[in-house]
Amino acid sequence: MPSIFTKIISGEIPCYKIAEDPDNFAFLDINPNSKGHTLCVPKKEVDRLLDLDEDSYTKLMQFSRKVGKAIEAAIPCERVGMSVIGLEVPHVHVHLIPLHSMKNATFQYKESFSTEEFEEIAGQIQDKLK
């Protein structure tokens, strides 16, 4: 059965898309730790980060860096944190989280945004990728 991320990548489930390349896909987390919290996922459905082949792992990290730099340019924050946990969805995903304090990195505090706000945030990050 395809993961929720595979369904997002295929367009079966809508998302606030940030970027895409032949191997990877980035979209806003709909339950964000902070404004701009983005997930980067390989298009190939693999459960664990260290089970990715070396080429896929490298491409995902390079893609995540590019997206992270765009987030940093678009969203005022102290820095962009990166986390790979992978317990909640069996599909590798890199969390890129704009950090203002350590609470943003804990996954215990969440922010809410309207559809319009999510669209605006996605557009701001996309603009920095150009």
C-alpha positions in Angstrom: 0.0 0.0 0.0 1.5 3.4 -1.0 2.5 5.7 1.8 0.7 9.1 2.3 3.8 10.7 0.8 3.7 8.6 -2.3 0.1 9.7 -2.7 1.1 13.3 -2.3 3.9 12.9 -4.9 1.4 11.3 -7.3 -1.1 14.1 -6.8 -3.7 11.8 -5.1 -3.5 13.9 -2.0 -3.1 17.7 -2.3 -0.2 19.6 -0.8 1.6 22.9 -0.7 4.4 22.0 -3.1 7.7 23.7 -2.7 9.9 22.0 -5.2 10.5 18.9 -7.2 13.3 17.3 -9.2 13.5 13.9 -10.9 14.2 12.1 -7.7 12.8 14.2 -4.8 9.8 16.2 -3.8 9.3 19.0 -1.1 6.1 20.3 0.4 5.0 22.2 3.5 4.2 20.1 6.6 0.5 20.7 7.3 1.1 20.3 11.0 4.2 22.5 11.3 6.5 23.2 14.2 7.0 26.7 12.8 6.2 28.8 9.7 7.9 27.3 6.7 8.3 23.7 8.1 9.0 21.7 5.0 9.3 18.0 4.2 11.7 16.7 1.6 11.1 13.1 0.4 12.6 10.8 -2.2 10.1 9.9 -4.9 11.2 6.3 -4.4 9.3 4.9 -1.4 11.9 3.7 1.1 11.1 3.3 4.8 14.4 4.1 6.4 17.0 6.8 5.6 19.9 4.4 5.8 18.2 1.9 3.5 18.5 4.5 0.6 21.2 3.6 -1.8 24.2 6.0 -1.6 23.2 7.9 -4.7 19.6 8.4 -3.6 20.8 9.5 -0.1 23.2 12.0 -1.6 20.6 13.4 -4.0 18.1 13.8 -1.1 20.6 15.7 1.0 21.6 17.9 -1.8 18.0 18.6 -2.6 17.2 19.3 1.1 20.1 21.7 1.3 18.8 23.7 -1.7 15.3 23.8 -0.2 16.7 24.7 3.2 18.7 27.6 1.8 15.4 28.9 0.1 13.6 28.6 3.4 16.3 30.4 5.2 16.1 33.2 2.6 12.3 33.4 2.7 11.4 32.9 6.4 13.0 35.0 9.1 14.5 32.6 11.7 17.7 31.9 13.6 18.5 29.0 11.4 16.9 26.1 9.6 17.1 22.8 11.5 17.1 19.4 9.9 15.6 16.3 11.4 15.1 12.8 10.1 13.1 10.7 12.5 10.8 8.6 10.3 8.6 6.9 12.9 5.3 8.5 11.9 5.3 7.7 8.1 7.1 4.7 6.6 8.7 6.8 3.8 12.0 8.6 4.3 11.5 12.3 5.0 13.7 15.2 6.0 12.1 17.8 8.2 13.5 21.3 7.4 12.3 23.5 10.3 12.8 27.3 10.7 14.1 27.6 14.3 13.5 30.5 16.6 14.2 28.4 19.8 14.7 24.8 20.7 10.9 24.4 21.2 10.5 24.5 17.4 12.7 21.4 17.2 10.7 19.3 19.7 7.6 18.4 17.7 5.6 19.2 20.8 4.5 22.7 19.8 2.6 23.3 16.6 1.4 26.3 14.6 -1.7 26.7 12.6 -2.2 28.5 9.3 -5.1 29.1 6.9 -5.1 27.8 3.4 -4.2 31.2 2.2 -1.3 31.5 4.6 0.1 28.1 3.6 -0.1 29.2 -0.1 1.7 32.4 0.7 4.4 30.7 2.6 4.9 28.1 -0.2 5.1 31.0 -2.7 7.7 32.9 -0.6 9.9 29.8 -0.5 9.4 29.0 -4.2 10.4 32.5 -5.1 13.8 32.0 -3.4 14.4 28.8 -5.4 14.3 30.7 -8.7 
